[in-house]
Amino acid sequence: MAPKEENIEKGEYVIGIAILLAAILISASVYLSATGIEKAVAALKLQASAPTSTQQASQQIKLYIISDRRCADCAGLVEQILPQLRSVVQNLDVEQYDYSDSKGKALYIQSGGDKYLPLFLFEPTIKSSASYAQLAQFLDEAGQYLSLRIGSEFDPEAEICGNGIDDDKNGATDCQDSECKSDISCIEKLDKPKVEVFVMSYCPYGIQMQKGMLPVVDLLGDKVDWNVRFVSYIMHGETEAYENQLQYCLQLQNKSKYFKYLSCFLNNSKSEECLATIDIDKKKLQSCLNETDSKFNITANLKNTATYLSGRYPLFLVDDAENKKYGVQGSPTFVINGVVNEQQGRDPQSILRTVCMGFKNPPAECSKQLSSQAYVPGFGFSYQASGAVAAGACG
């Protein structure tokens, strides 16, 4: 599949709930990836304006929120969006229901086509609100209500893997249900989990994932089979092709020294300087570089524009078989024990949690608490702003 433009999130929803909410601005080209509800929050940068006298005098605006206590992310999303709506829509009268409640189930059914939770359902009185003109483009007809489009992804009628309940009542519970085959909670447990992280060495979002992985590598060491692999095309020119090739050979020569090199490179992007920090056999390294170039036609593919993916991106095929096996389309892609985790967080604690799910018998290190704050995309080990959600990808 041809890659999309770099630095644009992949996904199905154009999110801009906050555009024009009382003169609120959010980039019109922000895309929401269908990899988790938290990404909607990343797009919601709301800034309320002062209410007008017209708004203050308007009738109450009824809003029903239907969520589900089984959904790990729904409550947080509601908590972040609702205060922003209150600051923009004056005289907002809110009623919240769980899907398990009779009223919540009834509202869910009445909303018609809205399948995913949480649901924000306005009664038609929202049309009389001074803020309606700004909200209208983000409201969809949902039975007798108007539903706020936020890219929710929790299906209350689907099987929830790992809760011990046959949610869809088909006789198969959790990992026995076919819907859970590729769920991260149902991955095969191994004595030594295998982690494969697919990146482009100059993709800021791949770099972000690698930075989050390093503390977990330090903690778990060789208890895990760590593998940094490379997406099968280049988006950042000849420099990226060389760096991919270098990192590929360093891993073949010595994994522990590779991760020491990587820690340096992810900080300052200076390959030669970082190579000087590790005791590596330069002749063996150069031999590997030459052999890899010849075997995978790296230089030839850079020069032969006729082979470029989509006519723009040179091929880089050292991990092509693994790319095809997992259907890798961009950087980063996180694979644990042969299963792609499309919702993988990029902070150290999230990565530790996922890796530890892959053990038959998790070691004591899995009880450690690492940072739950992701690093910024790109080089350098600064932390991302509190509450920000990593969502971008190259590809």
VENQUILIN-V137011 format. One record per backbone hydrogen bond with DSSP energy under -1.0 kcal/mol. CO is the residue of the C=O (numbers start at 1). NH is the residue of the N-H. E is the energy in kcal/mol with one decimal. If there is no record, write none. Layout:
co:CO nh:NH e:E
co:CO nh:NH e:E
This chain:
co:5 nh:8 e:-1.3
co:13 nh:32 e:-2.6
co:16 nh:19 e:-2.5
co:18 nh:21 e:-1.5
co:20 nh:22 e:-1.6
co:24 nh:20 e:-3.7
co:27 nh:30 e:-1.3
co:30 nh:15 e:-1.0
co:32 nh:13 e:-1.2
co:33 nh:35 e:-2.0
co:36 nh:39 e:-1.3
co:37 nh:40 e:-1.9
co:38 nh:42 e:-1.2
co:43 nh:45 e:-1.4
co:52 nh:56 e:-2.1
co:53 nh:57 e:-1.4
co:55 nh:58 e:-1.1
co:61 nh:93 e:-3.3
co:62 nh:123 e:-2.2
co:63 nh:95 e:-2.5
co:64 nh:121 e:-3.3
co:65 nh:97 e:-3.0
co:66 nh:119 e:-2.6
co:67 nh:99 e:-2.1
co:68 nh:71 e:-2.0
co:73 nh:77 e:-1.8
co:74 nh:78 e:-2.4
co:75 nh:79 e:-2.5
co:76 nh:80 e:-1.4
co:77 nh:81 e:-2.2
co:78 nh:82 e:-2.7
co:81 nh:85 e:-2.1
co:82 nh:86 e:-2.6
co:83 nh:87 e:-1.6
co:85 nh:89 e:-3.5
co:91 nh:61 e:-3.1
co:93 nh:63 e:-2.9
co:95 nh:65 e:-2.6
co:97 nh:67 e:-2.4
co:98 nh:101 e:-1.7
co:101 nh:105 e:-2.9
co:102 nh:106 e:-2.2
co:103 nh:107 e:-2.5
co:104 nh:108 e:-2.2
co:105 nh:109 e:-2.3
co:106 nh:110 e:-2.6
co:107 nh:111 e:-1.6
co:109 nh:112 e:-1.4
co:117 nh:154 e:-1.7
co:119 nh:66 e:-1.9
co:120 nh:148 e:-2.5
co:121 nh:64 e:-3.2
co:122 nh:146 e:-2.3
co:123 nh:126 e:-2.3
co:124 nh:127 e:-2.2
co:125 nh:128 e:-1.8
co:126 nh:129 e:-1.5
co:129 nh:132 e:-1.5
co:131 nh:135 e:-1.9
co:132 nh:136 e:-2.7
co:135 nh:138 e:-2.7
co:136 nh:139 e:-1.8
co:138 nh:149 e:-2.9
co:140 nh:147 e:-3.1
co:142 nh:145 e:-2.0
co:145 nh:142 e:-2.8
co:146 nh:122 e:-3.3
co:147 nh:140 e:-2.4
co:154 nh:117 e:-3.0
co:155 nh:158 e:-1.4
co:160 nh:163 e:-1.1
co:165 nh:167 e:-1.7
co:166 nh:169 e:-1.2
co:173 nh:176 e:-2.3
co:174 nh:177 e:-2.2
co:177 nh:180 e:-1.8
co:178 nh:181 e:-1.4
co:180 nh:183 e:-1.5
co:183 nh:186 e:-1.9
co:184 nh:187 e:-1.1
co:190 nh:360 e:-2.0
co:193 nh:225 e:-3.1
co:194 nh:337 e:-2.9
co:195 nh:227 e:-1.3
co:196 nh:335 e:-2.5
co:197 nh:229 e:-2.6
co:198 nh:333 e:-1.6
co:199 nh:231 e:-2.0
co:200 nh:203 e:-2.1
co:203 nh:207 e:-2.5
co:204 nh:208 e:-1.6
co:204 nh:378 e:-2.3
co:205 nh:209 e:-1.8
co:206 nh:210 e:-2.4
co:207 nh:211 e:-2.5
co:208 nh:212 e:-1.9
co:209 nh:213 e:-1.6
co:210 nh:214 e:-1.6
co:213 nh:217 e:-2.2
co:214 nh:218 e:-2.6
co:215 nh:219 e:-1.7
co:216 nh:220 e:-2.8
co:217 nh:221 e:-2.4
co:220 nh:223 e:-2.0
co:221 nh:224 e:-1.3
co:224 nh:226 e:-1.1
co:225 nh:195 e:-2.5
co:227 nh:197 e:-2.6
co:229 nh:199 e:-2.3
co:232 nh:316 e:-1.7
co:237 nh:241 e:-1.5
co:238 nh:242 e:-2.3
co:239 nh:243 e:-2.2
co:240 nh:244 e:-3.0
co:241 nh:245 e:-2.1
co:242 nh:246 e:-2.6
co:243 nh:247 e:-2.7
co:244 nh:248 e:-2.3
co:245 nh:249 e:-2.1
co:246 nh:250 e:-2.5
co:247 nh:251 e:-2.0
co:248 nh:252 e:-1.5
co:249 nh:253 e:-1.8
co:250 nh:254 e:-2.7
co:254 nh:258 e:-2.1
co:255 nh:259 e:-2.3
co:256 nh:260 e:-1.5
co:257 nh:261 e:-2.3
co:258 nh:262 e:-3.0
co:259 nh:263 e:-2.1
co:260 nh:264 e:-1.3
co:261 nh:265 e:-2.8
co:262 nh:266 e:-3.0
co:264 nh:268 e:-2.0
co:265 nh:269 e:-2.7
co:266 nh:380 e:-2.6
co:270 nh:274 e:-2.3
co:271 nh:275 e:-2.4
co:272 nh:276 e:-1.5
co:274 nh:277 e:-1.1
co:275 nh:278 e:-1.5
co:278 nh:280 e:-1.3
co:281 nh:285 e:-2.3
co:282 nh:286 e:-2.6
co:283 nh:287 e:-2.3
co:284 nh:288 e:-2.2
co:285 nh:289 e:-2.4
co:286 nh:290 e:-2.4
co:287 nh:291 e:-2.5
co:288 nh:292 e:-2.8
co:289 nh:293 e:-2.2
co:290 nh:294 e:-2.1
co:291 nh:295 e:-2.8
co:292 nh:296 e:-2.4
co:293 nh:298 e:-1.1
co:297 nh:301 e:-2.7
co:298 nh:302 e:-1.7
co:299 nh:303 e:-1.7
co:300 nh:304 e:-2.1
co:303 nh:305 e:-1.3
co:304 nh:307 e:-1.8
co:305 nh:308 e:-1.2
co:308 nh:311 e:-1.6
co:309 nh:312 e:-2.2
co:309 nh:313 e:-2.2
co:313 nh:309 e:-3.4
co:314 nh:234 e:-2.7
co:317 nh:320 e:-1.5
co:319 nh:323 e:-2.3
co:320 nh:324 e:-2.4
co:321 nh:325 e:-2.2
co:322 nh:326 e:-2.0
co:323 nh:328 e:-2.2
co:331 nh:394 e:-2.8
co:333 nh:198 e:-2.9
co:334 nh:341 e:-2.9
co:335 nh:196 e:-2.6
co:336 nh:339 e:-1.6
co:339 nh:336 e:-2.7
co:341 nh:344 e:-1.4
co:347 nh:351 e:-2.0
co:348 nh:352 e:-2.7
co:349 nh:353 e:-2.4
co:350 nh:354 e:-2.0
co:351 nh:355 e:-2.6
co:352 nh:356 e:-2.6
co:353 nh:357 e:-1.1
co:355 nh:358 e:-1.6
co:356 nh:359 e:-1.2
co:358 nh:190 e:-3.1
co:363 nh:366 e:-1.8
co:364 nh:367 e:-2.0
co:365 nh:368 e:-1.7
co:371 nh:349 e:-2.5
co:374 nh:384 e:-3.3
co:382 nh:376 e:-2.6
co:385 nh:388 e:-2.2
co:394 nh:331 e:-2.8
